[in-house]
Amino acid sequence: MDVPLAHLDRPFDYLVPDQLDEGAQPGTRVKVRFSGQLVDGWLLERAEETALEKKLLYVEKLVSPEVVLTPEVARLARAVADRYAGNLADVLRLAVPPRHARVEQAPAVEEPADLPDVKLDESGWSAYGATGFLAALTEGRPARAVWSALPGEDWPARFAEAAAATVRAGRGAVAVVADARDLDRLDAALSAVLGPGRHVALSAALGPAKRYRAFLAASRGRVPVVVGTRAAMFAPVTDLGLVALWDDGDDLHADPRAPYPHAREVLLTRAQLTGAGALLGGYARTGEAQLLLETGWAKEIVAPRETARARTPRSAPPATTRSWPATRRPRRRGCHRSPGRPPGRRSRAARRCWYRSRAAATCRRWRAPDAAPPRAARTAPARWHCARHTPCPAASGAAASPPRTPARPAAAAACAPRSSAPGAPPRSWDARFPASRSAPPAATRCWPRCRTRPPWWWRRQAPSRSPPAATARCCCSTPGRCSPAPTCAPARRPCVAG
């Protein structure tokens, strides 16, 4: 029954009424009464008597007389459910597609009277020395192998040749691939080797009608070969003789629905239950495939070392190459905001950069436009430093512009070039400020008020630097006027005298 409950995952006995005796065969869909509700179910087996002594209920309805669940698929579904700790109802939901009444009631397609004989070409497998594998499939023996394909190998043609060898023995084959692109390649290869009318492609992307039509073609025994994605791993092929899987390490082979079976495990379990051959192929070997070889369950099909070396493309570096640091994107340095306004309050690093750029601009306005630096300093670039400011850029020799405010010349006047060359003589006041630009008067060099803490531009420009010690300094904005602050008492007499 289609009841996904763990404690109800077992068969139940029902009576078949006389009017449904002819159509109710094992593998058909039925509806039964369970716990007062009408639920879907599968007719697994019919028997003359039962071991239960209770009163049995009758089957309510026969959904369709079409046998869509073969005994081999039912046994496989039970084994998969036990392996993955799932319910049989969940596995059967993956194995049998939903019913499409119009497709089921459509007249059957007439099979061609005479199909051409299957031609088998063993030249592709001869490079691996695996002609014995095809011979075993032709004789109907359960040959199991793990195939490591060569680079550039036409693997759909090799799979088609293995399926053709199985068809020549009068048995069926199931081949599973990861995606629709691989399915199209394998479908074209099978059409070229087997001819039309001997295989169908089964995929969940076909749509309800096309998928159910392909499923019925396999369950009715009209085609011996079924290929497709993971939806084809439960395909009801008559007298299965070969299961093949390409690239078993692909994640698409794992079903995302409960109980989450993997196509590799389902096909290997199916080959073990039915005594069919198995073929796992890919360019790379997975750990599960290597385990099959180590346990002796399968044999290895691999090309000789000389053949693999001849088929592997050679790669050589070009004649001229660029080193990777040259191809890196250069890092942007400096401030990238408008110099007219400071950045936001949350960007501390950006505000620090902005104030430093303003201080550097002040230093550039007051640097000396005179002669070149000394000879000892020509070997290394000179940098300009300002008192209580960040380093100024290198001198360019351009004429300086007057300051914007009278409070900055005191700090700007302390700018002096420092050379990294040893023995560079310090520059004097006259060298820094020529006669055409005399030093500012003492009144403008004074601070307009007494301060006992570092000025605001120190705290904003260089927050990472330790501030200077707090000093009590009285200055005059105009001569003859002193600050009445108590801290200026020691300096009041010099201030009046000045």
N, C-alpha and C positions, 0 to 999 in steps of 0.2 A: 504494500500500500504506500501511497505517496504521503507519508506522515513522518516528518523529519524529527523523530524523537528516539533517543538512544535505547530506551527500555522497550520500545515497540519495533525495534529493528529485527524482525523475525517473520517467517511466513505464518499465515492464518488459514484455517480450513473453512471453506464455504461449499454449499451445495449448488450444482448447476441445474437450472430448470430444464425441462424437456424441450421447450421452444428455442433454447440457446445451445442445445447439445451439439449441433452440427458446426456452428461457427465458433464456439468457445474452445479454441485450441491453445496449447501452450505457446506463449509469446504474444498474445493479443492483449488489447487494452480493455479493461472492464471497470465498472463502477459498483461498489459494494457499500452496504450500510455498516458504519463503524461508530460506536458510541453515539448513536442517534443522528449521525451526519452521513451524507453521501459523499464518499471520497473516491479518488481515482486509484486504480490498482493494476497490477500485472498478473496475468495467469501464468504461473511458473510450471505447474505440473498437474496432471489429472490422475486420480487413483480410484480404485473401486471401493475402498474402505478407508476409515480413519481410526486413529488410536484414541481420539477424544470420545468421551462418553456423554458430553453435553449436547444440547440441542443446537444444531447449526443453522445459520441463516443462509438465504439464497442470494445468488448474484443478482443484483438489481438490473444491470444493463450491460450489453455488449457494445462498446464504443465502436469498434471496427473489427471485422474478421481478418484484417491484414496482419500477418505474423511479422512483427518488426523486432522482436527480441528473441534471438536464436539461443539455443542452450549454451553454445560456446561463449557468447557475449555475456549471458547471465552468470555463468561461472566466473568469467573474468571480472565482472563488476563486483561480485562477492569477494574475490581475492583482493581487488584494489581497495574496497571498503575496509577490509580487515587490516590491510597493510598500512593505510593512512588513518586508521581509527575513525572512520566516517560511517555514514549510513548508506545502505544500499539504495535508498530512494534518491539520495544526492548524486550517486555515481550514475544511476540510470538516467537521471535528468541530463547528464553530460553525454551519455552514450547514445541515446535515442533522441533525435530532434522532434520538435512539436509536430503534431499531426496537421496535415494540410488536406482537407477533404476533397477539394477540387482536383488536386494532383492525384490523389489516391483513387478517385473514381474515373479518371481519364482512361481511355483505352490504351492497352499496352502497345508499346512500339514493337513492330515486327523486326526480329533479328535477321541480319543478312543470311542468305542461304549458305553461301560458302565464303569463309574468311580466308585470306591468303595465309600461307604458312609463315611462321615467325622465323626470320633470318637472324642468326646469331653471329656476331662479329667479336672475336676474342682478341683482336689486335690491341685494343685499349688496355686490357688486363694483362697482356703479356709483358708489358714493361715492369710490372710488379711481380711477375712470376706466379700469378694467381689464376692460371687457367684451370687448376684443380678445383678452385672454388666454384667456378661456373659448371664444371663437370659434375660436381656433387649436387648442385641445384637441379641440373637437368635430369639426374637420376632420382630426384626426390628425397635425397638425404638431408638431414638438418645441419647444414653447414653454418657455422657462426664465426664471424670475423670482425676485427676492428681494423679499419682501413685508414691509413695516413696518406692523404692525397698529395701529389706533387704540386709545386707552385704552377698556377695556370692550367690546372687539370680541368677537363670538361667533365665534371662530376655528374651532371644530368645524363650524359650519354652512358656513363658507367652504370648508373642506377637503372637506366632503361635496359641495358644488356643483362643485368642480373634479373630484372623482372621478366625479360623474354626467356631466359633460361628456365625460370620457374613455370612460366606458362607452357613451355614445351613439355614439361613433365606432367601437365594436366592439373596444376594446382594454382592457387591464387596468391597475390602479393599485396602488401600494404606499405606505402612509402609516405613518410611524414617529413615535412620541411618546416622552417621557422616562419616565413612570411610569404606574402603574395608574390613578390618578385621571384623568389626561388621556385614557387609553385608554377608560375608561368613558364619558366625555363624547363622544369621537369615535365610539364604537360606537353610542351613542344617536342621534347626528346622522345617521349613515349609514343606520340603520334607518328614520329618518323620511324621508330623501330617496330612497334606493334601494329601500326595501322589504325584506321578508324574503327570504333565500335568495340574496343577491347579494354578500355579504361575510362574512368570518370574522375573528375576533380571535385573533392568535397572540402568545403570551407565555410566557416560561419559568415563570411562576407558575401556569400552568394545571394542571400535573401531566403525567406521561408520557403517559397515555391521551388526554386531551383535546388536548394539544398535537400529538400525532402524528395525531389525527383531523383537526384543522384543517389540518395540513400536507398530508395526503393529499387533502383537499378542494381545495386550491390546485394541487397537482401533477397531479391528475386533470382539472383544468379545469372543475370544477363551479362555482366562484365566480370572478368577475373582479377582485375587490378584496380585498386583505389589509391589515389594520391591526394594529398591535401595538407592542411596545417594540423594543429593538435586536435581539431575536431574529428580527424579521420583515424585516430588511434583506436577507436572502438568500431570501426567500419565492419559490418557483417559480411565478410568475404567467405565464400564457400570453399572449404578444404584449403585452409591457409597453409602456404608453404614457405613464405618469406616475409619478414618484417624488416624494413630499412628506415634508418633515421640519419639525416644529414645535420651535422654541427650540433651535437647533443649538448654542448656547453652554452647554447643560446638561451637567454632568459625567457624568450617567448614560448619555449616548450613547456613551461610551468603554467598550469591553469590557475587563474586568480580566484576561482570559485571553490567552495568547499566540496570535497576534502583536499583540494589543491594537489591533484596528481600531476606527475611529470611524465611527459611523453616517453622518455627513455625507460622509466621504470614500468610503465604500462605495457610497452611493446616487448620488453624483455620477459615480463611475467606472462604475456600472451604466448611468446615463443616457447617458454618452458611448459605451459599447460597444453599446448597443441602439438608440440614436437616439430615446430617449424624452424627454418633457418633465420639467422639474424645478421644484419650488417649495419655497423655504426661507422659512419664516414665523416671526415672533416680534415681541414688543413692543420689543426692542432688537436692533440689528444688530451682528453680530460682525465681527472683523477679516477672517476668512476669507470671509464673505459680501460685505464691501466689496471684497475683492480680485477676486471674481467679476464685480462691476460694473465695476471699473476695467479689467479685461482684456477686457471686452466679451462674456464667456461668457454672462452673464445680464443681464436688464433689471430696472429698478427699478419696483416698484409701491408708491407712496406717495400718501397723500391730500393734497389741496391745503392750503395753510397756513390758510386760513379755516376749512375743515372740521375740521382738527386742533385749532384754537383753540376752536371751538365744542364739540367733543367732550371736550376736556380739562377735568376738574373744577377749579374754582377753590378755593383754600384761603386763608383769612384768619385772622390771630391773634385770639383772643377779646378781649373788651373789657377784662377785668381779668386780668392775668397776674402771677404771682409770680416774682421773680428767682430764679435757680438757687441762690445761696448760702442763701436762706431755706429751701429744700427739702433742703439737705444735712443729714446726720445730725451732730449736734454731737459734737465730740471730747471724750472723757473725760479729765479732768485730775486730778492728785493721786494719792495712794496709794489702792489699792483692796484692800489686805490687812488682815487683822485687826491692830489695834494691839498685841495682847498678845504676839505672837511675830514675830521677824524673818523675812524671806523666805529662800529657799534660797541656797546659796553661789554658785551659778552666775549668779544674777541680780544683777549689780553695781549696775545702775541702781535696781532695786527695793529693795536693801538701803540705798542712799544715801537714797532717798525715805523709807524707814521710820525711819531714824535722824534725819532732818531733822524728821519729824513728831513724834518724841519730844522733840526739843529745842524745837520750837515749843510743845508742850504744857507743858513746864516754864516757858517764858516766860509763857504765859497764866496759870499759877498764881501768878506773882509780879508781875503787872502792877498798876498803881495803880488803885484804884477811886474816885479822888477826882473833882474837878470836870472840866468840859469843857476841851478844849484852848484855847489862846489864840485871839483873834479872827483873827490873821493866818494861823493854821493851819486855819481852818474852811473855807477855799475849796478845800482839797485833802485827800484822805484821808491819815491818818497811818499809818505802819508802825512796828512795834516791832522793834528789833534787839537781839540778845544778844551779849555778848562770846564769841567763839569758837563761835558758834552761827549757824544760818541765820536769815533774817528771820522775825520773829513776825507773826502776823496782826494786823489792825487792832483797836484797843482797843474793847471793847464796854461797858465801865463796870460789869461784873459783879464781885462780890466775889471775891477771890483765895483759893485754898486753900493751906494750908501745904505746904511741899515734902516729897517722899518721903524723901530722903536728906539728911544734913547737908553733903554735899560739893558740892551744886549751887547753894546760895544765892549763893556768890561769883560764879558766872557769871550767875545769874539776876538778881542785884542790879544788874548793869550794864545791864539793859534800859532803854532810854530811847526815847521817841517821836521820830521824825524826820519832819518835815513837809516836803513839797515846796514849800510856799509860802515866798516869800522873806521874810527877816526874822523868822522864827519864833524866839522866845527859847528857850534850852535850859531844861530842867526840872531843878530841884535835887533833892538827896537827900530832902529833906522832902516834896517833891511826889511823888516816886516811892514813898516809904515813909512814911505818916503816923505820928502818934504812937502810934496803937493797934497798929502793927506795927513795932517798933523793929528796927534792924539786928542781925544775928546777931553773937554774940561773936567776938573775934579768933581764939579757939582753934578754932572750927568752920570758920573761913575758911581755915585752913592746909591744905595738902595733907598727907596722912598719911605721905608718904615723899619722899625727894629724887628728882628726876627730871632727866634729861639729854636727854630726847627728848619730842616732843609726846605728850599723853595719848591714851589709846585712843579716847576719844569724838571727838577731833579727826580722827584718821586714818579713822574709820568714817563720820563725818557728812559731811565735806567732802573727799573724796579728790582732787577737782579743784583745790582751793585749795592754794596753797603753804604748807607748815607753818611755824610760827614758828621762830625760831632756837633751838637747844638751849641751855638755861640750867641752871645749877647752883643750885637753890633748896632750902634746908633749911627745913622747917616742923615744927611741933610738933603732935602730936595732942592732948597735954595739956600744960599749963604746967609748965616745969621740966625737960622731957625733950627732948633734942636727938638728932639722928641722928649716929652715929659715922662716917658716910661721909667719906672724905678731901675730897670736893668741898665739904663743909659747913664746913670749917675756917674760912674767912673769916667766915662768918655764925654761928659757934658762940657768940661772945661776945654779940652782940645777942640771940640766942635764949635764953641763960641769964639775961640781964638782963631779958628779957620775962617 
